[in-house]
Amino acid sequence: MLILGLDTALQHCSVALVRDGEVLAAVSEGMARGHAERLAPMVGEVFRAAGVSMRALDRLGVVVGPGGFTGVRVGLAFARGAGVASGIDVVGVTSLEALAAGVDVKTVHTDEVIAPIVDARRGEVYGGVYRQDGASVLAPFVATPDIARDEIAAAVGAAPVLLTGSGAGLLAPISSGARIYRDHAGAELHHIDPVSIASLAAASSETGRPAPLYLRAPDAKPPKPSPLKAPDGS
């Protein structure tokens, strides 16, 4: 099965092409904005690097949030368009389950649960908890770090917690059994690996028209009417 995984929900624009578990090509660029301009060219890059046509694609996995409002919309619009144009299955993946899937399970301690935490700005974090097999323990939520810490502690009980994501440092320590995930190079994991998205999409039985996962309203708000204008617009 040839699968394209893509993410524009957080602070990266990332694309990977995977066939039956083998990574054919992948690219990721850090960016706070500009995902709409870079996504299509990056998709073209991975297909050219892999030497395959997009017509050979079987499935597409896309991050549906939580994350940046505009970034989520960009990824979903591209995925839906590709699905309609080519008739391929489209699978929605949350940013939190994708972050959890990016953890190398060989480094996870026995009974440890994985808590992906994303810095959502405005004094809040997006969070969730997953077992090592990917099963959800605590559904995605948005809260202040203090409330998130309490929610996670209540959900996992005495289980040790492995924190990962850009907001991990905002919650540590949850308890004496908590730690922050670091890869083999000693770096924390702050962005989503598009290969993980493809892997989750390959294993999913849910396909169709994925919906965005917004846990709070967008920052941008409609402008208020000018006080200088009359109600009839004159």
C-alpha positions in Angstrom: 0.0 0.0 0.0 1.4 3.4 -1.0 0.5 6.1 1.6 1.1 9.8 1.7 1.3 11.3 5.2 1.2 15.1 5.6 1.0 17.6 8.5 0.5 21.4 8.4 -1.2 21.7 11.8 1.7 22.8 14.0 4.9 24.7 13.3 6.1 22.5 10.5 5.1 21.5 7.0 5.9 17.8 6.6 5.3 15.2 4.0 6.3 11.5 3.7 5.6 8.8 1.2 5.6 5.2 2.5 5.0 1.9 0.8 4.3 -1.1 3.0 6.2 0.3 5.9 9.2 1.4 3.8 9.9 5.1 3.7 10.4 6.1 0.1 10.8 9.9 0.7 10.2 12.4 3.4 10.7 16.2 3.9 9.9 18.6 6.7 10.4 22.3 7.1 9.8 24.4 10.2 7.5 27.3 9.6 5.0 29.4 11.5 3.1 30.3 8.4 3.2 29.8 4.6 2.0 26.1 4.7 -0.4 26.7 1.9 2.4 27.9 -0.4 4.8 25.0 0.4 2.6 22.0 0.8 1.8 21.2 -2.9 5.5 21.7 -4.0 6.7 19.5 -1.1 4.3 16.7 -2.1 5.6 17.0 -5.7 9.2 16.7 -4.3 8.6 13.4 -2.4 6.9 11.8 -5.4 9.8 12.8 -7.7 12.3 11.6 -5.1 10.5 8.3 -4.9 10.2 7.9 -8.6 6.4 7.2 -8.4 3.3 8.9 -9.7 0.6 10.2 -7.5 -1.8 8.0 -9.5 -0.3 5.1 -7.7 -1.3 6.4 -4.3 -3.7 4.2 -2.3 -4.3 6.3 0.8 -3.6 9.7 2.3 -3.2 10.5 6.0 -3.6 14.1 7.2 -3.4 15.7 10.7 -6.8 17.2 11.6 -5.7 19.0 14.7 -5.6 20.2 17.3 -3.2 22.9 16.1 -3.2 26.1 14.3 -6.6 27.0 12.8 -5.2 28.0 9.4 -2.7 25.2 9.2 -5.3 22.5 9.9 -7.5 24.0 7.2 -4.7 23.9 4.7 -3.9 20.3 5.3 -7.5 19.2 5.2 -8.3 21.1 2.0 -5.4 19.5 0.2 -6.2 16.0 1.5 -9.9 16.3 0.6 -9.1 17.7 -2.9 -6.7 14.8 -3.5 -9.2 12.3 -2.3 -11.9 13.6 -4.6 -9.6 14.0 -7.6 -8.1 10.5 -7.4 -10.7 8.5 -5.5 -8.2 7.5 -2.8 -9.1 6.9 0.9 -8.3 9.8 3.2 -7.7 9.2 6.9 -7.7 11.9 9.6 -5.1 11.6 12.3 -4.9 13.9 15.4 -1.7 15.8 16.1 -1.6 14.2 19.6 -1.8 10.6 18.4 0.8 11.3 15.7 3.2 12.8 18.4 2.7 9.7 20.5 3.3 7.4 17.6 6.6 9.2 16.9 8.0 8.0 20.2 10.5 5.1 19.9 8.8 2.4 21.9 12.1 0.7 22.5 13.0 3.6 24.8 9.7 3.5 26.7 9.7 1.9 30.2 7.4 -0.9 31.2 3.8 0.4 32.1 4.7 3.9 31.0 2.0 5.8 29.2 2.7 8.5 26.6 1.3 12.0 27.1 1.8 14.3 24.0 1.6 17.9 25.0 1.5 20.8 22.5 2.0 24.4 23.6 -1.2 26.0 22.4 -0.2 29.5 23.4 -2.4 31.9 25.4 -1.4 30.1 28.6 -2.9 26.7 27.5 -1.8 23.4 26.2 -3.3 20.7 24.0 -2.9 17.2 25.6 -3.9 13.6 25.6 -2.7 10.3 26.9 -2.0 7.0 25.0 -0.9 3.6 25.8 2.2 2.2 24.1 -0.1 0.3 21.7 -1.7 3.6 20.6 -5.0 3.1 22.5 -6.3 6.4 23.9 -6.4 6.7 27.7 -7.4 10.4 27.8 -9.1 12.1 24.8 -7.6 15.3 23.4 -8.3 18.4 25.5 -7.2 22.0 25.9 -6.4 23.4 29.4 -4.0 25.5 31.4 -0.9 23.5 32.4 -2.0 23.2 36.0 -5.4 21.8 35.0 -3.8 19.6 32.3 -1.4 18.2 35.0 -4.4 17.3 37.2 -6.4 15.7 34.3 -3.5 13.5 33.3 -2.7 12.5 36.8 -6.4 11.5 37.4 -6.5 9.5 34.2 -3.3 7.5 34.6 -3.3 6.8 38.3 0.0 5.4 39.4 1.3 4.7 35.9 4.5 6.5 35.0 4.2 9.2 32.4 6.4 10.0 29.4 5.8 13.5 28.2 6.5 14.5 24.6 5.8 17.5 22.4 6.5 21.3 22.5 4.5 21.7 25.7 6.1 18.8 27.7 8.3 21.2 29.7 5.2 23.2 30.8 3.8 20.1 32.6 6.9 18.5 34.1 6.9 17.1 36.6 3.5 15.6 36.8 4.8 13.3 39.5 8.0 11.7 40.5 7.4 9.1 37.9 7.2 11.5 34.9 9.9 12.3 32.5 10.4 14.1 29.1 11.0 12.0 26.0 14.3 12.5 24.2 15.4 10.7 21.0 18.7 8.9 20.5 20.5 12.2 19.9 19.1 13.6 23.2 16.7 16.0 21.5 13.1 16.5 22.6 10.4 15.7 20.1 8.5 18.9 19.2 7.2 18.2 15.8 5.3 15.5 14.0 7.0 12.9 12.0 5.0 12.5 8.7 6.1 8.8 8.6 4.1 8.3 11.8 1.0 9.8 10.1 1.4 7.4 7.2 1.8 4.5 9.6 -1.4 5.5 11.5 -3.3 5.9 8.3 -2.2 2.5 7.1 -3.6 0.9 10.2 -6.8 2.8 10.4 -10.2 1.4 9.4 -11.8 4.8 9.3 -11.7 6.5 6.0 -13.9 9.1 4.2 -14.1 12.8 4.8 -12.1 13.7 7.9 -13.3 16.6 10.0 -11.1 19.2 11.7 -10.5 18.8 15.4 -10.7 22.3 16.9 -10.5 22.4 20.7 -11.0 26.2 21.0 -12.2 29.0 18.8 -9.7 30.6 16.3 -7.7 33.6 17.5 -8.9 35.7 14.6 -12.3 37.4 15.2 -14.6 39.3 12.8 -14.1 43.0 13.0 -16.6 45.0 15.0 -18.8 47.5 13.2 -17.4 51.0 13.0 -19.0 53.3 15.6 -18.9 56.0 12.9 -21.3 54.2 10.6 -25.1 54.2 11.0 -26.9 50.9 11.4 -28.0 51.1 7.7 -24.3 51.4 6.6 -24.6 55.1 5.6 
